[in-house]
Amino acid sequence: MLWDTMKELTNYNFTAYKEKSVNDAVRKHLEFIVQEILRNVDDVVAILVNGGFGKGEGSVKRVNGHVIPLNDYDIIVVTKRPHRFLSFHSDALENFAESLGIHLDIDLFWMPLLRFVSKRLYWYDLKFGSQVIYGDEKVVRLIPINYGDKPPLDEGLRLLFHRMAGLIEFFNPLYIRDGCNPRQSELIIYNSIKAISACCESLLILAHKWHTSCIERCYTFSKCYRNNFPELAHIIPDLADANVDACLFRLYPSFEEFPDPVSLWFKAREYLRHVILYSWNKLHGTNISNETELLSNIVKKSRFALMDYTIYHMRYFMSKKKLSFKGLATKKMFLDYLFNATLLLMTSIDENCSINADSLMTSLKFVNSFFPIEAPPVNTPKKTWCFVRDTIFEALKYVRR
């Protein structure tokens, strides 16, 4: 059984830092990041690494003898004073990230606000699955989440949205016909793996069995899938085994295990489709059987959120763009429109490279409900697909995720 293989490999104690070469490389990377932050921010209370490297489960690969993170470092800088710009940028760090071919997520957060953060999955991860790499180690105690608190059930759907977005971000319909280069293949594989893992993670949130560690989640899901989710297990019986493969990949990345990244992408997409529909029905007590009904129901149940509304327009204002009347007039959650747009775009394409024009334009229409855009400057379905994808990610810059 796949889980037995994984158990034997990890011995329940896996850490990305087991090998000295990995440990040394990651430590040097983080030391450089810390030094550069301290050089530019003078009121740092603490610096934390979140995500896989915070949990000791970070994925790395080796290129020409060098250890490189598979995706990125997630860093949060807790400060004494509020900062106008919540993200951090320096040319040195940008060059560093570019040299490794990775992305750096570095966010600034004012310490007094830690006491008021919401019960989002991000803050659960930060409190129980991060490491303080500089400063006051007690700072995470300010986060108002207690050990044993369960994430809100709707956090599973939020997670699925993020993984949908990741699935389309690096995909191009032309890959189906023309194939993709090694770097494109890696991005598709990595984000497909994250989507598969998110399906299981979101279901564990529904079952109140979520854990910060991907190993613990994998073990729990392997044991409970068929008993807790019999309807899904009937439709997608291989999800638990696929999750073991995904977890093993995150611990011991091997892109060679997936020689056909496009097929993996479509597999991950199908898992997402089924789990999203299942999760929505369970959360809202509905019995929706298809995506058309789901899209309508999402808009119907969407409610105005003052904080999201304010953040959207503040970001618009700070970008010096003219405020959109559509955005001012909308009394729904912007993220719900983007959820629908992303789902439609993701499902508009089939494995024969055919694109459903109605789904494509409806996806654009959802974005245009609050985000002003011009007509697509292209007239071929595949180029229009990419235009809609890029428009979705442009709109995401202004929405609280």
C-alpha positions as CSV (number, residue, x, y, z in Angstrom):
1,M,0.0,0.0,0.0
2,L,1.3,3.5,-0.8
3,W,0.9,4.7,2.7
4,D,3.1,1.9,4.1
5,T,5.8,2.9,1.6
6,M,5.6,6.5,2.8
7,K,5.6,5.5,6.5
8,E,8.7,3.5,5.9
9,L,10.5,6.3,4.1
10,T,9.6,9.1,6.6
11,N,9.4,7.1,9.8
12,Y,7.0,9.9,10.9
13,N,9.9,12.2,11.6
14,F,10.7,13.7,8.2
15,T,12.2,17.2,8.1
16,A,13.6,19.0,5.0
17,Y,16.7,19.6,7.1
18,K,17.8,16.0,7.7
19,E,20.6,16.2,5.2
20,K,23.4,18.5,6.1
21,S,23.7,20.0,2.6
22,V,20.0,20.9,2.7
23,N,20.2,22.3,6.2
24,D,23.3,24.4,5.4
25,A,21.8,25.8,2.1
26,V,18.4,26.7,3.7
27,R,20.1,28.3,6.7
28,K,22.3,30.4,4.4
29,H,19.3,31.5,2.4
30,L,17.3,32.5,5.4
31,E,20.3,34.3,7.0
32,F,20.7,36.4,3.9
33,I,17.0,37.2,3.8
34,V,17.0,38.2,7.5
35,Q,20.1,40.4,7.0
36,E,18.6,42.2,4.1
37,I,15.3,42.8,5.9
38,L,17.1,44.2,8.9
39,R,19.1,46.5,6.6
40,N,15.9,48.0,5.3
41,V,13.4,47.8,8.2
42,D,14.5,49.5,11.5
43,D,11.7,48.4,13.8
44,V,11.6,44.6,13.4
45,V,10.2,42.7,16.4
46,A,10.5,39.2,14.8
47,I,10.9,37.5,11.5
48,L,9.2,34.2,10.9
49,V,9.4,31.6,8.1
50,N,6.0,30.1,7.4
51,G,4.8,27.4,4.9
52,G,6.7,24.2,4.3
53,F,10.0,25.5,5.6
54,G,8.3,26.7,8.8
55,K,7.1,23.1,9.4
56,G,10.3,21.4,8.5
57,E,8.6,20.0,5.4
58,G,10.0,22.4,2.8
59,S,10.5,21.0,-0.7
60,V,14.0,21.4,-2.3
61,K,15.6,20.3,-5.6
62,R,19.3,20.1,-6.6
63,V,20.5,22.0,-9.7
64,N,24.2,21.7,-10.6
65,G,25.0,20.7,-7.0
66,H,23.1,23.6,-5.5
67,V,20.1,23.2,-3.1
68,I,17.2,25.3,-4.3
69,P,13.7,25.7,-2.7
70,L,11.1,24.1,-5.0
71,N,8.8,27.1,-4.9
72,D,9.4,29.9,-2.4
73,Y,10.1,31.1,1.1
74,D,7.1,32.6,3.0
75,I,8.4,35.2,5.4
76,I,6.4,37.5,7.7
77,V,8.1,40.5,9.4
78,V,6.4,41.6,12.6
79,T,7.1,45.4,13.2
80,K,6.7,47.9,16.1
81,R,5.2,50.5,13.9
82,P,2.5,50.3,11.1
83,H,4.0,50.5,7.6
84,R,2.2,52.0,4.7
85,F,3.2,49.2,2.3
86,L,2.5,45.8,3.7
87,S,4.8,44.0,1.3
88,F,8.6,44.3,1.4
89,H,10.9,44.8,-1.6
90,S,14.6,45.2,-2.1
91,D,16.7,44.9,-5.2
92,A,19.2,42.6,-3.4
93,L,16.4,40.2,-2.5
94,E,14.9,40.4,-5.9
95,N,18.2,39.5,-7.5
96,F,18.7,36.7,-4.9
97,A,15.3,35.2,-5.7
98,E,15.9,35.5,-9.5
99,S,19.3,33.8,-9.2
100,L,17.5,30.8,-7.5
101,G,14.5,30.9,-9.8
102,I,12.2,31.2,-6.8
103,H,9.6,33.7,-5.4
104,L,9.9,35.5,-2.1
105,D,6.7,36.3,-0.2
106,I,7.7,38.9,2.4
107,D,4.9,40.6,4.3
108,L,5.1,43.3,7.0
109,F,2.6,43.1,9.9
110,W,2.2,45.5,12.8
111,M,2.5,43.7,16.1
112,P,-0.6,45.1,17.9
113,L,-2.8,43.8,15.2
114,L,-1.8,40.2,15.9
115,R,-4.2,40.1,18.8
116,F,-7.1,40.8,16.4
117,V,-6.4,38.5,13.4
118,S,-9.3,36.2,12.2
119,K,-9.3,32.5,12.4
120,R,-7.9,31.9,8.9
121,L,-5.8,29.0,7.9
122,Y,-2.9,31.3,7.3
123,W,-2.9,32.3,11.0
124,Y,-3.2,28.7,12.2
125,D,-0.2,27.9,10.1
126,L,1.7,30.8,11.5
127,K,1.0,30.0,15.1
128,F,1.5,26.3,15.0
129,G,3.6,25.7,11.9
130,S,6.1,28.5,11.6
131,Q,9.6,29.1,13.0
132,V,10.9,32.4,14.4
133,I,14.3,33.0,12.6
134,Y,15.0,36.3,14.2
135,G,13.8,38.3,17.3
136,D,11.1,37.6,19.9
137,E,10.1,33.9,19.8
138,K,7.0,34.7,22.0
139,V,5.4,36.9,19.3
140,V,3.2,34.1,18.0
141,R,1.5,33.9,21.4
142,L,-0.3,37.1,20.5
143,I,-2.3,35.3,17.8
144,P,-5.7,34.6,19.3
145,I,-5.9,30.9,18.3
146,N,-5.6,28.2,20.9
147,Y,-4.2,24.7,20.5
148,G,-7.1,22.5,19.6
149,D,-9.2,25.2,17.9
150,K,-10.5,24.0,14.6
151,P,-10.3,26.1,11.4
152,P,-13.7,27.5,10.3
153,L,-15.3,25.2,7.8
154,D,-15.4,27.8,5.0
155,E,-11.6,28.0,5.1
156,G,-11.6,24.8,3.1
157,L,-13.3,26.5,0.2
158,R,-11.0,29.5,0.4
159,L,-8.0,27.1,0.2
160,L,-9.6,25.3,-2.9
161,F,-9.9,28.7,-4.5
162,H,-6.3,29.5,-4.0
163,R,-5.3,26.1,-5.5
164,M,-7.6,26.7,-8.5
165,A,-5.9,30.0,-9.1
166,G,-2.5,28.3,-8.8
167,L,-3.6,25.6,-11.3
168,I,-4.5,28.2,-14.0
169,E,-1.7,30.6,-13.3
170,F,1.1,28.7,-15.0
171,F,-1.0,26.8,-17.6
172,N,-1.4,27.6,-21.3
173,P,-3.8,25.7,-23.6
174,L,-1.0,25.4,-26.1
175,Y,0.8,23.0,-23.8
176,I,-1.8,20.4,-24.6
177,R,-0.8,20.4,-28.3
178,D,2.8,21.6,-28.3
179,G,4.1,20.4,-24.9
180,C,6.1,22.5,-22.5
181,N,9.7,23.1,-21.6
182,P,11.2,21.7,-18.4
183,R,10.6,24.8,-16.3
184,Q,6.9,25.0,-17.4
185,S,6.6,21.3,-16.7
186,E,7.9,21.8,-13.1
187,L,5.5,24.6,-12.4
188,I,2.5,22.6,-13.7
189,I,3.5,19.5,-11.7
190,Y,4.1,21.5,-8.5
191,N,0.8,23.4,-8.7
192,S,-1.1,20.2,-9.6
193,I,0.4,18.5,-6.5
194,K,-0.6,21.4,-4.4
195,A,-4.2,21.2,-5.8
196,I,-4.4,17.5,-5.0
197,S,-3.2,18.1,-1.5
198,A,-5.7,21.0,-1.0
199,C,-8.6,18.7,-1.9
200,C,-7.7,16.4,1.0
201,E,-6.8,19.3,3.3
202,S,-10.2,21.0,2.7
203,L,-12.0,17.7,3.4
204,L,-10.1,17.3,6.7
205,I,-11.3,20.8,7.7
206,L,-14.9,19.7,7.0
207,A,-14.3,16.6,9.2
208,H,-12.6,18.6,12.0
209,K,-9.4,16.6,11.5
210,W,-7.1,19.2,10.0
211,H,-3.4,19.4,11.1
212,T,-0.6,21.8,10.3
213,S,1.7,19.0,9.2
214,C,1.2,17.5,5.7
215,I,2.4,14.1,7.0
216,E,-0.2,14.1,9.7
217,R,-2.9,15.2,7.3
218,C,-1.9,12.5,4.8
219,Y,-1.9,9.8,7.5
220,T,-5.3,10.9,8.8
221,F,-6.9,11.2,5.4
222,S,-5.7,7.8,4.3
223,K,-7.4,6.3,7.3
224,C,-10.7,8.3,7.2
225,Y,-11.4,9.0,3.5
226,R,-13.8,6.1,2.7
227,N,-15.6,6.2,6.0
228,N,-16.0,10.0,6.3
229,F,-16.6,10.8,2.6
230,P,-18.3,7.7,1.1
231,E,-20.0,9.7,-1.7
232,L,-16.8,11.2,-2.9
233,A,-14.9,7.9,-2.5
234,H,-17.4,6.4,-4.9
235,I,-16.8,9.1,-7.5
236,I,-13.0,9.5,-7.0
237,P,-11.8,6.4,-5.3
238,D,-8.2,7.1,-5.9
239,L,-8.0,10.5,-4.1
240,A,-6.4,9.1,-1.0
241,D,-3.7,7.3,-2.9
242,A,-3.1,10.4,-5.1
243,N,-2.7,12.4,-1.9
244,V,0.0,10.0,-0.7
245,D,1.8,10.5,-4.0
246,A,1.4,14.3,-3.5
247,C,2.8,14.2,0.0
248,L,5.7,12.0,-1.0
249,F,6.5,14.5,-3.8
250,R,6.5,17.4,-1.3
251,L,8.9,15.6,0.9
252,Y,11.1,14.0,-1.7
253,P,10.5,16.0,-5.0
254,S,11.0,14.0,-8.1
255,F,9.6,15.5,-11.3
256,E,10.5,12.4,-13.2
257,E,7.7,10.6,-11.4
258,F,5.3,12.7,-13.6
259,P,6.3,12.4,-17.2
260,D,3.0,13.8,-18.5
261,P,2.4,17.1,-16.6
262,V,-0.6,18.1,-18.7
263,S,-2.4,14.8,-17.8
264,L,-1.6,15.5,-14.1
265,W,-3.1,19.0,-14.5
266,F,-6.3,17.6,-15.8
267,K,-6.4,15.0,-13.1
268,A,-5.9,17.6,-10.4
269,R,-8.6,19.7,-12.0
270,E,-11.2,16.9,-11.8
271,Y,-10.4,16.3,-8.2
272,L,-10.9,20.0,-7.5
273,R,-14.2,20.1,-9.4
274,H,-15.7,17.3,-7.4
275,V,-14.4,18.4,-4.0
276,I,-15.5,22.0,-4.5
277,L,-19.1,20.9,-5.4
278,Y,-19.1,18.4,-2.5
279,S,-17.8,21.0,0.0
280,W,-20.3,23.7,-1.1
281,N,-23.2,21.3,-0.6
282,K,-22.0,20.2,2.8
283,L,-21.4,23.8,4.0
284,H,-24.6,25.2,2.7
285,G,-27.0,22.3,3.0
286,T,-27.7,22.3,-0.7
287,N,-28.0,19.4,-3.2
288,I,-26.4,21.0,-6.3
289,S,-25.4,18.6,-8.9
290,N,-23.6,20.7,-11.5
291,E,-21.4,23.7,-11.9
292,T,-24.0,25.9,-13.5
293,E,-26.2,25.7,-10.4
294,L,-23.1,26.1,-8.2
295,L,-22.1,29.4,-9.9
296,S,-25.6,30.8,-9.5
297,N,-25.8,29.7,-5.9
298,I,-22.4,31.3,-5.0
299,V,-23.6,34.7,-6.3
300,K,-27.0,34.3,-4.6
301,K,-25.4,33.6,-1.2
302,S,-22.6,36.2,-1.6
303,R,-22.8,39.0,1.0
304,F,-21.3,42.4,1.1
305,A,-18.2,42.6,3.3
306,L,-17.1,46.0,4.4
307,M,-13.5,45.1,5.1
308,D,-13.1,43.5,1.7
309,Y,-14.8,46.4,0.1
310,T,-12.5,48.9,1.8
311,I,-9.3,47.0,1.1
312,Y,-10.2,46.6,-2.6
313,H,-10.7,50.4,-3.0
314,M,-7.7,51.3,-0.9
315,R,-5.5,49.1,-3.0
316,Y,-7.0,50.6,-6.1
317,F,-6.3,54.1,-4.8
318,M,-2.7,53.3,-3.8
319,S,-2.1,52.0,-7.3
320,K,-3.2,55.4,-8.6
321,K,-5.9,53.9,-10.8
322,K,-9.2,55.6,-11.3
323,L,-11.8,53.9,-9.1
324,S,-14.3,51.8,-10.9
325,F,-18.0,52.6,-10.7
326,K,-18.7,48.9,-11.0
327,G,-16.5,48.3,-7.9
328,L,-18.2,51.1,-6.0
329,A,-21.7,49.8,-6.8
330,T,-21.1,46.1,-6.1
331,K,-22.7,44.8,-3.0
332,K,-21.2,41.4,-3.1
333,M,-17.9,39.9,-2.1
334,F,-15.4,40.4,-4.9
335,L,-13.7,37.1,-4.1
336,D,-16.9,35.3,-4.9
337,Y,-16.9,36.7,-8.4
338,L,-13.3,35.7,-8.8
339,F,-14.1,32.2,-7.5
340,N,-16.7,31.9,-10.2
341,A,-14.4,33.4,-12.9
342,T,-11.6,31.0,-12.0
343,L,-13.8,27.9,-11.9
344,L,-15.3,28.7,-15.3
345,L,-11.9,29.4,-16.8
346,M,-10.4,26.2,-15.3
347,T,-13.2,24.1,-16.6
348,S,-13.6,25.7,-20.0
349,I,-10.9,23.6,-21.7
350,D,-10.8,19.9,-22.5
351,E,-8.0,17.4,-23.1
352,N,-8.4,17.8,-26.8
353,C,-7.5,21.5,-26.5
354,S,-11.1,22.6,-27.3
355,I,-12.3,25.7,-25.4
356,N,-15.9,26.4,-24.5
357,A,-16.4,30.0,-25.7
358,D,-19.5,30.6,-23.6
359,S,-17.6,29.6,-20.4
360,L,-14.7,31.7,-21.4
361,M,-16.6,34.8,-21.9
362,T,-18.8,34.2,-18.8
363,S,-15.6,34.0,-16.8
364,L,-14.5,37.4,-18.1
365,K,-18.0,38.8,-17.4
366,F,-17.7,37.8,-13.7
367,V,-14.4,39.7,-13.4
368,N,-15.9,42.6,-15.2
369,S,-18.7,42.8,-12.7
370,F,-16.4,44.7,-10.4
371,F,-13.1,45.1,-12.2
372,P,-13.0,47.4,-15.3
373,I,-11.5,45.8,-18.4
374,E,-11.5,46.4,-22.1
375,A,-12.6,43.8,-24.6
376,P,-10.0,41.1,-25.2
377,P,-7.4,42.4,-27.7
378,V,-7.2,38.9,-29.2
379,N,-9.6,36.8,-31.2
380,T,-8.4,33.2,-30.9
381,P,-9.8,31.1,-28.1
382,K,-6.4,30.0,-26.7
383,K,-5.1,33.6,-26.6
384,T,-8.3,34.8,-25.1
385,W,-8.0,32.1,-22.5
386,C,-4.6,33.5,-21.5
387,F,-6.0,37.0,-21.5
388,V,-8.8,36.0,-19.1
389,R,-6.3,34.2,-16.9
390,D,-4.1,37.3,-16.7
391,T,-7.1,39.5,-16.0
392,I,-8.1,37.3,-13.1
393,F,-4.6,37.7,-11.6
394,E,-4.6,41.4,-12.1
395,A,-7.9,41.7,-10.3
396,L,-6.6,39.4,-7.5
397,K,-4.0,42.1,-6.6
398,Y,-6.8,44.2,-5.2
399,V,-8.8,41.6,-3.3
400,R,-8.2,40.3,0.2
401,R,-7.4,36.6,-0.2
